[in-house]
């Protein structure tokens, strides 16, 4: 078909052979074989000219379409292999990713406009369930711990946060620039619920107990904004990730705490050995930007 199309366009066997980078006799033989197989004369040939027949023109229309479709199929397959088409589902923790997620999305869609990208705001437990059910390709989350191994998930550090205190604006401790954990011994606490981020919850509790403080957890809301709402209402002191402190929330002051509750990593999660080119392209793009994102987030959450 490619040989026929070249001859039909050039109406010259020598020119067609040059286009196809083959010998002219090979082109002539191919056309003779094609005509014999079809039982139809496709060209009128003399020593001086080549003319396409009526049957040949009909065949040319379909051949050009078929070759065009074949080329489009090859290009589509190559784009898929490079991760340039397909679908990608990304889960993320809201406060932990809001500052940088828009630039990540804009950068990725600029490079891969053919990928159907969906964003899902999910806490870790929701992401675990979505990975388990095959509804999520990449997640930005706190560490899944042992469940990451069970689900064959790989975790890569994006940036490291820390725990800070959210204090009611009219509370006596709000006058201090830094709080010692022992000062929380007589305070009611508001913590994001353990089911949402068990690793962070346990980390806070262990740090308090290590400082000799018996935690008095009054509320465990399911939303971080609800934590801040309870704090603003004077219901207790919240212990939250530093990234939350960039949110201007009326009636709440954020303070550093000592001793530190330890690092609070935010990781990118994806299936180990995932063969999807779309996922691989996104992961590689994130790796290329990791140093910049880490500096940006740690600076904003400080």
Secondary structure as UniProt FT lines:
FT   HELIX           2..10
FT   HELIX           13..20
FT   HELIX           24..38
FT   STRAND          43..45
FT   STRAND          50..52
FT   HELIX           54..81
FT   TURN            82..83
FT   STRAND          86..92
FT   HELIX           94..111
FT   TURN            113..114
FT   STRAND          115..121
FT   HELIX           124..132
FT   TURN            133..134
FT   STRAND          138..141
FT   HELIX           146..150
FT   TURN            151..152
FT   STRAND          153..161
FT   STRAND          163..168
FT   TURN            169..170
FT   HELIX           172..175
FT   STRAND          178..180
FT   HELIX           181..184
FT   TURN            185..186
FT   STRAND          189..190
FT   TURN            194..196
FT   HELIX           198..210
FT   TURN            211..212
FT   STRAND          217..219
FT   HELIX           224..232
FT   TURN            233..234
FT   STRAND          237..241
FT   HELIX           242..246
FT   TURN            250..251
FT   STRAND          252..258
FT   STRAND          264..271
FT   TURN            272..273
FT   HELIX           277..300
//
